[in-house]
Amino acid sequence: MFGVPQTKRLKTNHVAMECMVTTRSRHLQSVVGAVPDELWIKILGYLNTVDISMVGATCRRLNKLSQDPSLWRKLKFDTANIVANLWAVECVIDRAVKATEMRLTNKKNKEIDGMILALLIVKAKETLKVLVLSPEIKLGCEAVGKFGCLSKLEVLDFSFEKICIMGVKVIATLKGLRELKIPSFLTTKRDSEFRYLFNELKNLVKVDMRSVSITSGTFTTLTRNNSNLETLNLNIKDSHNISLGDLVQKCPNLKSLNIGIRRMSDEGINDLVHAKKLQCLELSWLSQLTDRTLQNIAKNCVQLRELNLICCEGVKDEGIRAIAQNCPNLERLFLWGCDALTQKVIEELVMACKKLTGLLLPKFVGIETKHFKKKLRKNRPKLAVI
């Protein structure tokens, strides 16, 4: 049409654009080239496996650096990714010739053949030291049977729910185990299996199986064969039959103790004064605990960082005052149910224990708890008072 101006098109200078892109690429190459290999590997070490792979796709040099075995020591896979691309996961594990840690999760509860997971795990048998499977992953005896070749394994965290005595016997061959965590809910019907296991494993330092019920006999087998124990988190059905004095004597390096004690004489509890290295102690629901014994524990276990005294009705002001005076590193204290305590001793505790970050208060008679909590937080803003 005449009289109508034509639309002006943007004239692109292709030469200038090409020059700009080339300049930027060269600048990026010069930056990448200026950083030495050792520094790049250190930077990449802060990334997860996915991010390392993405950085490796940017240029040839970073691709080569991203394949350094030191970057693939800690591996983490979800079963959904394994199902979606098993070949790629196998390639990653094959590349990780120095892998020391492997963690498997099942966030979407995807069904997967346990044997597939077991075969992936044993690919790293030459170097693997830490193996953690989320509680949703329950391997059977056939899959666990492959674990016998994991001779360098030191840390094992997985469910025993689906394995029988044959699977337990395979685990018992892993003589280098130092840490064992079992998240399964198991009754004392499996007690004989664990007694066998603890009779074979003799290098354990940490045992965490709070949801597994065992007997005092199995507990005795564990402590008799593992004198280097530092952490015990157990559920002993007949805990009143055990001797804390024997425990402390057999395991002098004990740092964390939670064995579900509910019935024990005050004299028996007092044997804990010999556990000089204790940092975490659980004594909840021990109505037999007297204020005098708590004072003795506080004066001897001066490294305490966490103490659980929930529903210890015999605890009074002098016991808490002894903790305030002797345990400067205390970080968490649980006092719910210790209703004989006064507001004054709590204030003394908060002032003395500068590292205290968590405090579960009892119900104070005749005191507005809400206002008291507010007062404590005013003096210690970072203190979580519940």
HUTA-V75815 format. One record per residue. N is the residue number from 1. RES is the residue in one letter. PSI is psi in degrees with one decimal (none if undefined). OMEGA is omega as a letter, one per 40 degrees, with the letter a starting at -180 (NA if undefined). Layout:
n->{N/N}
res->{RES/RES}
psi->{PSI/PSI}
omega->{OMEGA/OMEGA}
//
This chain:
n->{1/2/3/4/5/6/7/8/9/10/11/12/13/14/15/16/17/18/19/20/21/22/23/24/25/26/27/28/29/30/31/32/33/34/35/36/37/38/39/40/41/42/43/44/45/46/47/48/49/50/51/52/53/54/55/56/57/58/59/60/61/62/63/64/65/66/67/68/69/70/71/72/73/74/75/76/77/78/79/80/81/82/83/84/85/86/87/88/89/90/91/92/93/94/95/96/97/98/99/100/101/102/103/104/105/106/107/108/109/110/111/112/113/114/115/116/117/118/119/120/121/122/123/124/125/126/127/128/129/130/131/132/133/134/135/136/137/138/139/140/141/142/143/144/145/146/147/148/149/150/151/152/153/154/155/156/157/158/159/160/161/162/163/164/165/166/167/168/169/170/171/172/173/174/175/176/177/178/179/180/181/182/183/184/185/186/187/188/189/190/191/192/193/194/195/196/197/198/199/200/201/202/203/204/205/206/207/208/209/210/211/212/213/214/215/216/217/218/219/220/221/222/223/224/225/226/227/228/229/230/231/232/233/234/235/236/237/238/239/240/241/242/243/244/245/246/247/248/249/250/251/252/253/254/255/256/257/258/259/260/261/262/263/264/265/266/267/268/269/270/271/272/273/274/275/276/277/278/279/280/281/282/283/284/285/286/287/288/289/290/291/292/293/294/295/296/297/298/299/300/301/302/303/304/305/306/307/308/309/310/311/312/313/314/315/316/317/318/319/320/321/322/323/324/325/326/327/328/329/330/331/332/333/334/335/336/337/338/339/340/341/342/343/344/345/346/347/348/349/350/351/352/353/354/355/356/357/358/359/360/361/362/363/364/365/366/367/368/369/370/371/372/373/374/375/376/377/378/379/380/381/382/383/384/385/386}
res->{M/F/G/V/P/Q/T/K/R/L/K/T/N/H/V/A/M/E/C/M/V/T/T/R/S/R/H/L/Q/S/V/V/G/A/V/P/D/E/L/W/I/K/I/L/G/Y/L/N/T/V/D/I/S/M/V/G/A/T/C/R/R/L/N/K/L/S/Q/D/P/S/L/W/R/K/L/K/F/D/T/A/N/I/V/A/N/L/W/A/V/E/C/V/I/D/R/A/V/K/A/T/E/M/R/L/T/N/K/K/N/K/E/I/D/G/M/I/L/A/L/L/I/V/K/A/K/E/T/L/K/V/L/V/L/S/P/E/I/K/L/G/C/E/A/V/G/K/F/G/C/L/S/K/L/E/V/L/D/F/S/F/E/K/I/C/I/M/G/V/K/V/I/A/T/L/K/G/L/R/E/L/K/I/P/S/F/L/T/T/K/R/D/S/E/F/R/Y/L/F/N/E/L/K/N/L/V/K/V/D/M/R/S/V/S/I/T/S/G/T/F/T/T/L/T/R/N/N/S/N/L/E/T/L/N/L/N/I/K/D/S/H/N/I/S/L/G/D/L/V/Q/K/C/P/N/L/K/S/L/N/I/G/I/R/R/M/S/D/E/G/I/N/D/L/V/H/A/K/K/L/Q/C/L/E/L/S/W/L/S/Q/L/T/D/R/T/L/Q/N/I/A/K/N/C/V/Q/L/R/E/L/N/L/I/C/C/E/G/V/K/D/E/G/I/R/A/I/A/Q/N/C/P/N/L/E/R/L/F/L/W/G/C/D/A/L/T/Q/K/V/I/E/E/L/V/M/A/C/K/K/L/T/G/L/L/L/P/K/F/V/G/I/E/T/K/H/F/K/K/K/L/R/K/N/R/P/K/L/A/V/I}
psi->{139.0/148.4/-12.0/120.3/141.3/146.2/130.5/125.1/143.8/120.4/114.9/131.8/93.3/-32.9/-43.5/-40.7/-43.4/-40.1/-40.6/-45.6/-44.2/-42.4/-44.9/-42.3/-43.7/-36.1/-43.1/-43.0/-39.0/-36.2/-47.6/-41.0/-24.5/-22.4/126.2/157.1/-43.3/-38.6/-40.2/-43.2/-37.0/-41.4/-46.3/-25.6/-17.6/-6.3/159.6/173.4/-36.9/-46.2/-36.7/-42.8/-38.6/-41.9/-38.8/-17.8/-0.6/-34.7/168.3/-42.6/-46.2/-29.3/-41.8/-42.2/-33.9/-14.2/4.5/128.0/-28.4/-19.7/-8.2/35.7/-35.2/115.3/141.1/126.2/147.0/146.5/-30.1/-40.8/-35.4/-43.5/-40.5/-36.2/73.9/-40.5/-42.5/-40.5/-41.8/-40.4/-40.8/-46.4/-38.7/-35.1/-34.3/71.8/-10.9/22.8/126.4/-15.1/135.8/129.7/128.7/130.7/167.4/66.5/-31.4/12.4/43.2/135.9/133.6/145.0/123.2/-29.8/-33.8/-45.1/-43.2/-41.6/-33.0/-42.3/-46.8/-9.6/-26.7/23.3/-27.8/-25.7/-11.3/126.1/-26.1/124.9/118.4/120.9/129.4/153.5/-24.1/-19.2/115.0/99.8/147.2/179.1/-38.3/-43.8/-44.7/-26.7/-22.1/-14.0/-9.4/-21.7/-2.1/64.4/-20.8/4.8/131.6/-27.2/126.2/125.3/102.8/164.8/135.0/6.1/-40.0/0.2/150.5/-168.0/-31.0/-40.4/-39.8/-39.1/-33.5/-44.9/-35.8/-17.4/-9.6/76.3/-18.1/-0.2/130.4/-28.3/131.8/122.9/127.7/106.8/1.1/152.7/104.7/143.1/177.2/-3.5/-23.4/8.8/-41.3/-32.7/-41.4/-30.4/-40.2/-44.6/-46.6/-14.7/-21.2/-37.6/123.9/18.8/18.8/137.1/-33.9/127.1/117.8/99.5/57.9/-25.3/2.8/124.6/125.0/168.1/167.9/-28.6/-43.5/-38.6/-42.2/-40.5/-42.3/-50.4/-29.6/-36.6/-7.2/79.6/-13.5/10.6/133.4/-31.8/126.4/116.8/93.5/166.9/93.9/116.5/-44.5/57.1/-20.3/-13.2/-6.1/159.3/115.9/-28.2/-44.8/-40.8/-49.4/-34.6/-40.3/-32.7/76.5/-14.6/13.3/126.5/-28.0/126.5/120.4/95.7/19.0/37.0/126.3/-26.4/117.4/145.1/155.2/-35.0/-39.6/-39.4/-33.5/-19.3/-15.6/-12.9/-18.8/-7.2/75.7/-22.1/4.0/132.9/-32.3/126.9/129.0/115.6/22.6/146.8/20.6/87.3/-19.1/-12.6/122.6/163.7/-34.5/-42.5/-38.6/-38.2/-42.2/-41.5/-43.6/-38.1/-24.1/-30.6/68.0/-7.9/6.1/131.1/-27.2/132.9/126.3/112.7/28.0/128.0/29.9/89.2/-21.6/-5.4/129.7/-174.4/-41.9/-34.7/-45.5/-35.6/-36.6/-36.6/-44.5/-35.8/-26.7/-12.4/74.9/-17.7/5.9/129.8/-35.4/133.6/129.3/115.2/11.9/132.4/-8.6/71.1/-3.1/-6.4/151.6/164.7/-36.5/-45.8/-30.3/-41.1/-40.1/-41.9/-48.3/-36.7/-35.4/-39.7/88.6/-21.4/0.9/124.4/-17.6/131.6/119.3/112.7/154.8/177.8/116.2/129.8/126.0/10.1/135.4/101.9/-37.9/-44.9/-34.5/-42.3/-41.5/-38.0/-42.1/-41.4/-29.8/-40.8/-30.0/83.3/-31.1/-1.0/124.7/109.2/123.7/none}
omega->{a/i/i/a/i/i/a/i/i/i/a/i/a/a/a/a/i/i/a/i/a/i/i/i/i/i/i/i/a/i/i/a/a/a/a/a/a/a/i/a/i/i/a/a/i/a/i/a/a/a/i/i/a/i/i/a/a/i/a/a/i/i/i/a/a/i/i/a/a/i/a/i/a/a/i/a/i/a/i/i/i/i/a/a/a/a/a/i/i/i/i/a/i/i/a/a/i/a/i/a/i/i/i/i/i/a/a/a/i/i/i/i/a/a/i/i/a/a/i/a/a/i/a/a/a/a/a/i/a/i/a/i/a/a/a/i/a/a/i/a/a/a/a/i/i/a/a/a/a/a/a/a/i/a/i/i/i/a/i/a/a/a/i/a/i/i/i/i/i/i/a/i/a/a/a/a/i/i/i/i/a/a/a/i/a/a/a/i/i/a/a/i/a/i/i/a/a/i/a/a/a/i/a/i/a/i/a/i/a/a/a/i/i/i/i/i/i/i/i/i/i/a/i/a/a/a/a/a/i/a/i/i/a/i/a/a/a/a/i/i/a/i/i/i/i/a/a/i/a/a/a/a/a/a/a/a/i/a/i/i/i/i/i/a/i/i/i/i/a/i/i/i/a/i/a/a/a/i/i/a/i/a/a/i/i/a/a/a/i/i/a/i/i/i/i/i/a/a/a/a/a/a/a/i/i/a/a/a/a/i/i/a/a/a/a/a/a/i/i/i/i/i/a/a/a/a/a/a/a/a/a/a/a/a/a/a/i/a/i/a/i/i/a/a/i/i/i/a/a/i/a/a/a/a/a/i/a/a/i/a/i/i/a/i/i/a/i/a/a/a/i/i/a/i/i/a/i/i/a/a/a/a/i/a/a/NA}
//
